[in-house]
Amino acid sequence: MLFSQRYHRPLGLGTFKVEIPVEARRKLWAWMNDRSASFYVQRDANDNWSDTTSTVEEALRRLMVEHGVDDLRGLHRS
């Protein structure tokens, strides 16, 4: 059974919650930062301008777009 089928009702009601222990979050964040790589991205195909970014920054950007938020709660950037 697919995840979305199994949790259809809580997802629809907005009551589905995933809790990751703080220690696991710290370890995951440290692991991601340790393996992050810098690269250039051209956001507009009609413009030659490119920005320096990283895999972590792009992952955060994508999460914010998917969740429709301007910032991620509980995120402490260093």
HUJOBEL-V868971 format. One line per field, one symbol per residue. ss: DSSP state (a for helix, b for strand, c for the rest). phi: phi as a letter, one per 20 degrees, with the letter a starting at -180 (. if undefined). psi: psi as a letter, one per 30 degrees, with the letter a starting at -180 (. if undefined). A space follows every 10 residues. Layout:
ss->???
phi->???
psi->???
This chain:
ss->ccaaaacaaa aaaccccccc caaaaaaaaa aaaacccbbb bccccccccc bbbbaaaaaa aaaaaaaccc cccccccc
phi->.fgfffdgff ffemdfcddd ggffffffff ffffdfcead cdfdfecefc debbffffff gfffffemce befmeded
psi->klefeegeee eefgfkkkkk keeeeeeeee eeeegkkklk kjfjfgkfkk kkaleeeeee eeeeeefhlf lkkgkjk.
